[in-house]
Amino acid sequence: MREYIEWFNQVLTVAIQLYFHQESEYKQLKDVYPPRNGWMEAVTGQTATNFEERIVIMLALMPHICPQILDIFFVQNKNFDRQYTEFGGWKGLSHGGFLPTGETASFILAGEDVEKRKEVIHMFSKSHWFYGKNILRLEGAGEGEPLLSSQLRVSEEFLSRVQLDVEYKPDYTTGFPAKRITTELDWEDMVLDYQVTTELEEINTWISSGKIIMEDWGLSRILKAGYRSLFYGPPGTGKTLAATLLGKKNNMDVYRIDLSMIVSKYIGETEKNLAKVFDLAENRNWILFFDEADALFGKRTSTNTSNDRHANQEVAYLLQRIEDFPGIVILATNLRSNIDEAFSRRFQSVIYFPMPTEELRAEIWRKMLKGWPEDVDEDLITMAARTELSGGSIANVVRRCALATVNQKNQSLDKLILKNALQKEKLK
């Protein structure tokens, strides 16, 4: 990285010299050859980066890794007693240095050449790999202001690779309304109805063989990329666990988006919040798990008012992004009735998670109690399984039993403790 910083510093010096017709040992900027040490390719994951792209990347990185290099842009235009407009730049709230904008990049690469300026603008389009690989983008221009007046910002993901040399795993913030979910359980620990397990295996097959089906079999001509599934059923029946284990089994991160938390009363805000998630996940091997889908789907109504139109617009936006997402998307809802046929057709599978049968409940009890300090009597498990509870509720009962048992300084599961815990859970 040090070689690239030194190179970029020289690039800036030459750009200033050429623009102001000062003496320079270089006739053109491209004569300042970049290092050939492979660092740029390593941090961007892009096998071929051109001269201009390397300059823009280094310009965007400078405030974070060597801000003083950009102090050259603080030079005043003596004719107007202010900074040069063509330099662009922002002033931060706490950062005292120069924050580059698209104008700064255009000045370095294009100078007064209008045609080259168009090429610079193209680098900030959604079709460029800067956007696709979440390297950098322009953000923050006021309404009606020039695109290049926007601040040049590197993504947190890219900055993490450059500064810390670690893979970036975002966590929930107001700017990224999704949270990575994990589990200590394994696929074999999941107890589900045979039909549910069979349908989940179809998703596993798509993850492992979807590329073959789409590319080698030529089905990409008629099928959309990605796989979309709808999970529905009562709370606690394993929807979230199934999504998490699909990720774990296939070495994929799972990000949960609680739609009830990001649906906004402000027009356009829900779409904006969802866009942040989809844009970051676009080219990553993630499973997106949208929980509490009722919050959005339940708002679909006849368009009698502007609020109704706004609600339907939010649903349409989410469904469009889901359809266009090239990875795995899972939506979860408690009630199938909230999802009409028009929605159902968008999904490759619709999986119902029922309340477990008595036989399955017994199996859940056995798995949850297998680590108990003393072996649990099978008669107690049989008794507990007669009470209709979801897997999530059974976990609550096990926790209550454990607390009561340890409080009595005991290690064996007492029948009375179990009965009391079951009764309290049923009364909730």
C-alpha positions as CSV (number, residue, x, y, z in Angstrom):
1,M,0.0,0.0,0.0
2,R,2.9,2.4,0.8
3,E,4.0,2.2,-2.9
4,Y,0.6,3.2,-4.0
5,I,0.4,6.1,-1.6
6,E,3.7,7.4,-2.9
7,W,2.5,6.9,-6.5
8,F,-0.8,8.7,-5.9
9,N,1.0,11.6,-4.3
10,Q,3.1,12.0,-7.4
11,V,0.0,11.8,-9.6
12,L,-1.5,14.7,-7.7
13,T,1.6,16.8,-8.1
14,V,1.8,16.1,-11.8
15,A,-2.0,16.8,-12.2
16,I,-1.6,20.2,-10.6
17,Q,1.5,21.0,-12.7
18,L,-0.1,20.1,-16.0
19,Y,-3.4,21.9,-15.2
20,F,-1.7,25.1,-14.3
21,H,1.0,24.8,-17.1
22,Q,3.8,24.5,-14.6
23,E,7.1,22.9,-15.3
24,S,6.9,19.1,-15.1
25,E,9.1,16.2,-16.1
26,Y,5.9,14.5,-17.4
27,K,4.0,15.4,-20.5
28,Q,0.8,13.5,-19.5
29,L,-0.6,12.0,-16.4
30,K,-0.4,8.4,-17.7
31,D,3.4,8.7,-17.8
32,V,3.3,8.3,-14.0
33,Y,3.2,4.6,-14.0
34,P,1.5,2.8,-11.1
35,P,3.2,0.1,-9.0
36,R,3.0,-3.4,-10.2
37,N,3.0,-5.2,-6.9
38,G,-0.5,-6.8,-7.1
39,W,-1.8,-4.9,-4.1
40,M,-4.6,-3.2,-6.0
41,E,-5.9,-6.4,-7.5
42,A,-5.7,-8.1,-4.1
43,V,-7.8,-5.6,-2.2
44,T,-10.4,-5.0,-5.0
45,G,-10.7,-8.6,-6.1
46,Q,-10.6,-7.2,-9.7
47,T,-8.1,-8.9,-11.9
48,A,-7.8,-5.9,-14.3
49,T,-7.9,-2.3,-13.1
50,N,-7.0,0.5,-15.4
51,F,-5.0,3.6,-14.7
52,E,-8.0,5.9,-14.1
53,E,-9.7,3.4,-11.8
54,R,-6.6,3.1,-9.6
55,I,-6.5,6.9,-9.2
56,V,-10.1,7.1,-8.2
57,I,-9.7,4.3,-5.7
58,M,-6.7,5.9,-4.1
59,L,-8.4,9.3,-4.1
60,A,-11.3,7.8,-2.2
61,L,-9.0,6.1,0.3
62,M,-6.8,9.1,1.1
63,P,-9.0,10.6,3.9
64,H,-8.7,7.3,5.7
65,I,-5.1,6.3,5.2
66,C,-3.1,9.5,4.4
67,P,-5.3,12.6,4.6
68,Q,-2.5,15.2,4.5
69,I,-1.8,14.3,0.9
70,L,-5.0,16.0,-0.1
71,D,-4.0,19.3,1.6
72,I,-2.8,20.4,-1.8
73,F,-6.4,21.1,-2.7
74,F,-6.7,23.8,-0.1
75,V,-4.7,26.2,-2.3
76,Q,-6.7,29.5,-2.9
77,N,-7.7,31.0,-6.2
78,K,-6.3,34.4,-5.7
79,N,-8.6,35.9,-8.3
80,F,-11.7,35.1,-6.2
81,D,-10.2,34.6,-2.8
82,R,-11.6,31.1,-2.5
83,Q,-10.8,27.5,-3.3
84,Y,-10.8,26.5,-6.9
85,T,-14.2,25.3,-7.9
86,E,-12.8,22.6,-10.2
87,F,-11.1,20.9,-7.2
88,G,-14.5,20.0,-5.7
89,G,-14.3,18.7,-2.1
90,W,-16.3,18.7,1.1
91,K,-15.5,19.9,4.6
92,G,-16.4,17.3,7.2
93,L,-18.0,17.9,10.6
94,S,-15.1,16.6,12.6
95,H,-12.5,15.8,10.0
96,G,-10.2,18.8,9.3
97,G,-8.9,17.5,6.0
98,F,-10.1,17.7,2.5
99,L,-12.9,15.2,1.6
100,P,-12.9,14.5,-2.2
101,T,-15.9,14.6,-4.4
102,G,-16.6,13.4,-8.0
103,E,-15.4,16.8,-9.1
104,T,-12.0,16.1,-7.5
105,A,-11.7,12.9,-9.5
106,S,-12.8,14.7,-12.7
107,F,-10.2,17.4,-12.1
108,I,-7.4,14.9,-11.8
109,L,-8.4,12.7,-14.7
110,A,-10.1,15.1,-17.1
111,G,-9.0,18.6,-16.3
112,E,-10.9,20.8,-18.8
113,D,-11.6,17.9,-21.2
114,V,-15.4,17.6,-21.4
115,E,-15.3,14.2,-23.2
116,K,-13.0,12.7,-20.5
117,R,-15.3,14.1,-17.9
118,K,-18.1,11.9,-19.3
119,E,-15.8,8.9,-18.9
120,V,-15.3,9.9,-15.2
121,I,-19.1,10.1,-14.7
122,H,-19.4,6.5,-16.1
123,M,-17.2,5.2,-13.4
124,F,-19.9,6.1,-10.9
125,S,-22.8,4.4,-12.7
126,K,-24.4,1.2,-11.4
127,S,-23.0,-0.7,-14.4
128,H,-19.4,-0.1,-13.3
129,W,-17.6,-2.7,-11.1
130,F,-17.0,0.0,-8.4
131,Y,-20.7,-0.3,-7.6
132,G,-21.1,-4.0,-8.3
133,K,-18.3,-5.0,-6.0
134,N,-19.3,-2.3,-3.4
135,I,-15.9,-0.5,-3.6
136,L,-17.0,3.1,-3.7
137,R,-19.7,5.4,-4.9
138,L,-20.9,9.0,-4.9
139,E,-23.3,10.0,-2.1
140,G,-24.8,13.1,-0.6
141,A,-25.5,15.6,-3.4
142,G,-28.3,18.0,-2.8
143,E,-31.5,17.9,-4.9
144,G,-30.8,19.4,-8.3
145,E,-27.0,19.7,-7.7
146,P,-24.5,18.2,-10.1
147,L,-23.7,14.4,-9.7
148,L,-20.0,15.1,-9.4
149,S,-20.6,17.4,-6.4
150,S,-21.4,14.3,-4.4
151,Q,-18.8,13.0,-1.9
152,L,-16.6,10.2,-3.0
153,R,-17.0,7.5,-0.4
154,V,-15.4,4.0,0.0
155,S,-17.6,1.3,1.4
156,E,-17.0,0.0,5.0
157,E,-16.5,-3.4,3.4
158,F,-13.7,-2.2,1.2
159,L,-12.1,-0.1,3.9
160,S,-12.1,-3.1,6.2
161,R,-10.1,-5.1,3.6
162,V,-7.6,-2.2,3.1
163,Q,-7.1,-1.2,6.7
164,L,-7.6,-4.4,8.7
165,D,-7.1,-7.1,6.1
166,V,-10.2,-8.9,7.3
167,E,-13.5,-9.9,5.7
168,Y,-16.2,-7.4,6.5
169,K,-19.4,-8.7,8.1
170,P,-21.8,-5.8,8.7
171,D,-24.0,-5.7,11.7
172,Y,-27.3,-3.9,12.4
173,T,-27.2,-0.1,12.2
174,T,-29.7,2.5,11.1
175,G,-27.7,2.5,7.8
176,F,-27.9,-1.3,7.4
177,P,-31.1,-2.7,8.7
178,A,-30.1,-6.3,8.8
179,K,-28.4,-8.6,11.3
180,R,-26.3,-11.7,10.8
181,I,-27.8,-14.7,12.5
182,T,-26.0,-17.8,13.5
183,T,-26.7,-21.0,15.5
184,E,-24.7,-23.6,17.5
185,L,-27.0,-26.3,16.2
186,D,-26.4,-28.5,13.2
187,W,-28.7,-29.7,10.4
188,E,-29.1,-33.0,12.2
189,D,-30.5,-31.2,15.3
190,M,-33.5,-29.9,13.5
191,V,-36.7,-31.8,14.0
192,L,-39.3,-31.1,11.3
193,D,-42.1,-32.8,9.5
194,Y,-40.9,-35.0,6.6
195,Q,-42.6,-32.8,4.0
196,V,-40.9,-29.7,5.4
197,T,-37.5,-31.4,5.4
198,T,-38.0,-32.6,1.8
199,E,-38.8,-29.1,0.6
200,L,-35.8,-27.6,2.5
201,E,-33.6,-30.2,0.7
202,E,-34.7,-28.7,-2.6
203,I,-33.2,-25.4,-1.5
204,N,-30.0,-27.2,-0.5
205,T,-29.9,-28.8,-4.0
206,W,-30.4,-25.4,-5.6
207,I,-27.5,-23.9,-3.6
208,S,-25.2,-26.8,-4.5
209,S,-26.3,-27.3,-8.2
210,G,-28.1,-24.2,-9.3
211,K,-25.1,-23.0,-11.3
212,I,-25.0,-26.3,-13.2
213,I,-28.8,-26.1,-13.9
214,M,-28.6,-22.5,-15.1
215,E,-25.4,-22.5,-17.1
216,D,-24.6,-26.0,-18.2
217,W,-28.2,-26.9,-18.9
218,G,-29.0,-23.6,-20.5
219,L,-31.9,-22.7,-18.3
220,S,-30.7,-19.2,-17.6
221,R,-32.5,-18.3,-20.8
222,I,-35.9,-19.0,-19.2
223,L,-35.4,-18.9,-15.5
224,K,-34.5,-16.0,-13.2
225,A,-31.3,-16.1,-11.3
226,G,-31.6,-16.9,-7.6
227,Y,-34.1,-18.8,-5.5
228,R,-37.0,-17.4,-3.5
229,S,-38.9,-19.2,-0.8
230,L,-41.8,-18.3,1.5
231,F,-41.9,-19.9,5.0
232,Y,-45.1,-19.7,6.8
233,G,-46.6,-21.2,10.0
234,P,-47.2,-20.5,13.7
235,P,-44.4,-18.8,15.8
236,G,-41.7,-21.1,17.1
237,T,-42.1,-23.8,14.5
238,G,-38.6,-23.5,13.1
239,K,-38.7,-21.0,10.3
240,T,-35.8,-18.9,11.5
241,L,-33.8,-21.9,12.6
242,A,-34.3,-23.6,9.2
243,A,-33.0,-20.5,7.4
244,T,-30.0,-20.2,9.7
245,L,-29.1,-23.9,9.2
246,L,-29.5,-23.6,5.4
247,G,-26.7,-21.0,5.7
248,K,-24.6,-23.0,8.1
249,K,-24.9,-26.2,6.0
250,N,-23.8,-24.4,2.9
251,N,-21.2,-22.1,4.4
252,M,-23.3,-19.0,3.7
253,D,-23.9,-16.0,5.9
254,V,-27.6,-15.4,6.8
255,Y,-28.8,-11.9,7.3
256,R,-32.2,-11.3,9.0
257,I,-34.2,-8.3,8.1
258,D,-37.2,-7.6,10.4
259,L,-39.6,-5.9,8.1
260,S,-41.7,-4.6,11.0
261,M,-38.7,-2.6,12.1
262,I,-37.9,-0.9,8.8
263,V,-41.4,-0.1,7.4
264,S,-41.5,3.6,7.7
265,K,-44.3,6.1,7.8
266,Y,-42.3,8.4,5.6
267,I,-42.8,8.0,1.9
268,G,-39.7,6.5,0.2
269,E,-37.9,5.6,3.4
270,T,-38.8,1.9,3.4
271,E,-37.5,1.5,-0.2
272,K,-34.4,3.4,0.8
273,N,-33.8,1.1,3.8
274,L,-34.3,-2.1,1.8
275,A,-32.1,-0.8,-1.0
276,K,-29.1,-0.6,1.4
277,V,-29.5,-4.3,2.2
278,F,-30.0,-5.5,-1.4
279,D,-27.2,-3.3,-2.8
280,L,-24.7,-4.7,-0.3
281,A,-25.8,-8.3,-0.7
282,E,-26.0,-8.1,-4.5
283,N,-22.8,-9.9,-5.3
284,R,-22.3,-11.8,-2.0
285,N,-22.9,-15.4,-1.1
286,W,-25.6,-14.4,1.5
287,I,-29.0,-15.8,2.3
288,L,-31.4,-12.9,3.0
289,F,-34.1,-13.8,5.5
290,F,-37.0,-11.4,5.7
291,D,-38.9,-11.9,8.9
292,E,-42.3,-10.5,9.9
293,A,-43.3,-10.2,6.3
294,D,-46.8,-9.5,7.5
295,A,-45.7,-5.9,8.2
296,L,-45.3,-5.2,4.5
297,F,-47.7,-7.7,2.8
298,G,-50.5,-6.8,5.2
299,K,-50.5,-3.3,3.9
300,R,-51.6,-4.1,0.4
301,T,-55.0,-2.5,-0.1
302,S,-57.1,-1.0,-2.7
303,T,-55.7,2.4,-3.8
304,N,-58.3,4.7,-2.3
305,T,-55.8,7.1,-0.7
306,S,-52.3,8.3,-1.2
307,N,-51.2,6.2,1.8
308,D,-52.7,3.1,0.2
309,R,-50.7,3.8,-3.0
310,H,-47.6,4.3,-0.9
311,A,-48.2,1.0,0.9
312,N,-48.6,-0.9,-2.4
313,Q,-45.6,0.9,-3.8
314,E,-43.5,-0.5,-0.9
315,V,-44.7,-4.0,-1.6
316,A,-44.1,-3.7,-5.3
317,Y,-40.5,-2.4,-4.6
318,L,-39.7,-5.3,-2.3
319,L,-41.0,-7.9,-4.6
320,Q,-39.1,-6.5,-7.6
321,R,-35.8,-6.5,-5.6
322,I,-36.5,-10.0,-4.5
323,E,-37.1,-11.1,-8.1
324,D,-33.9,-9.5,-9.3
325,F,-31.7,-10.8,-6.4
326,P,-29.4,-13.5,-7.7
327,G,-29.0,-15.3,-4.4
328,I,-31.3,-17.0,-1.9
329,V,-34.2,-15.0,-0.4
330,I,-36.5,-16.4,2.2
331,L,-39.6,-14.5,3.5
332,A,-41.3,-15.7,6.8
333,T,-44.8,-15.0,7.9
334,N,-47.1,-16.4,10.5
335,L,-50.2,-16.4,8.4
336,R,-50.5,-17.6,4.8
337,S,-53.7,-15.7,4.4
338,N,-51.6,-12.5,4.3
339,I,-50.0,-13.7,1.1
340,D,-52.2,-13.7,-2.0
341,E,-51.8,-15.8,-5.2
342,A,-50.0,-13.0,-7.0
343,F,-47.3,-13.0,-4.3
344,S,-47.1,-16.8,-4.2
345,R,-46.2,-17.0,-7.9
346,R,-43.1,-15.1,-7.2
347,F,-41.6,-17.9,-5.1
348,Q,-40.0,-21.1,-6.2
349,S,-41.3,-22.8,-3.0
350,V,-43.9,-22.1,-0.4
351,I,-43.2,-24.1,2.8
352,Y,-45.6,-24.6,5.6
353,F,-44.1,-25.1,9.1
354,P,-46.8,-26.8,11.1
355,M,-47.0,-27.3,14.9
356,P,-45.1,-30.5,15.6
357,T,-47.0,-33.7,16.2
358,E,-46.7,-35.6,19.5
359,E,-44.1,-37.9,18.0
360,L,-42.0,-35.0,16.8
361,R,-42.4,-33.1,20.1
362,A,-41.0,-36.2,21.9
363,E,-38.0,-36.1,19.5
364,I,-37.5,-32.4,20.2
365,W,-37.6,-33.0,23.9
366,R,-35.0,-35.8,23.6
367,K,-32.6,-33.6,21.6
368,M,-33.0,-30.6,23.9
369,L,-32.4,-32.7,27.1
370,K,-29.6,-34.9,25.8
371,G,-27.0,-32.7,27.7
372,W,-28.9,-32.8,31.0
373,P,-26.5,-33.7,33.9
374,E,-28.5,-36.9,34.6
375,D,-30.4,-39.0,32.1
376,V,-34.0,-37.9,31.8
377,D,-36.6,-40.6,32.3
378,E,-38.4,-41.5,29.1
379,D,-41.7,-41.4,30.9
380,L,-41.2,-37.7,31.6
381,I,-40.4,-37.1,27.9
382,T,-43.6,-38.9,27.0
383,M,-45.6,-36.9,29.4
384,A,-44.1,-33.6,28.2
385,A,-44.8,-34.5,24.6
386,R,-48.5,-34.7,25.2
387,T,-48.7,-31.0,25.7
388,E,-49.0,-29.3,22.3
389,L,-46.1,-26.8,22.1
390,S,-43.9,-25.4,19.3
391,G,-40.2,-26.1,19.3
392,G,-39.6,-22.5,20.5
393,S,-42.0,-23.0,23.4
394,I,-40.4,-26.3,24.4
395,A,-37.1,-24.4,24.6
396,N,-38.7,-22.0,27.0
397,V,-39.9,-24.9,29.2
398,V,-36.4,-26.5,29.2
399,R,-34.9,-23.2,30.3
400,R,-37.5,-22.8,33.1
401,C,-36.9,-26.4,34.2
402,A,-33.1,-25.9,34.2
403,L,-33.4,-22.8,36.4
404,A,-35.7,-24.5,38.9
405,T,-33.5,-27.6,39.0
406,V,-30.3,-25.7,39.6
407,N,-32.0,-23.5,42.2
408,Q,-32.9,-26.7,44.2
409,K,-29.2,-27.7,43.9
410,N,-30.3,-30.8,42.1
411,Q,-29.3,-32.4,38.8
412,S,-32.2,-34.7,38.0
413,L,-35.3,-33.4,36.2
414,D,-38.2,-33.5,38.7
415,K,-41.7,-34.4,37.4
416,L,-43.3,-31.5,39.4
417,I,-40.9,-29.0,38.1
418,L,-41.6,-30.1,34.5
419,K,-45.4,-30.0,35.0
420,N,-45.3,-26.5,36.5
421,A,-43.1,-25.3,33.7
422,L,-45.4,-26.8,31.1
423,Q,-48.4,-25.2,32.7
424,K,-46.8,-21.7,32.8
425,E,-45.9,-21.9,29.2
426,K,-49.4,-22.9,28.1
427,L,-50.8,-19.9,30.1
428,K,-48.6,-17.4,28.3
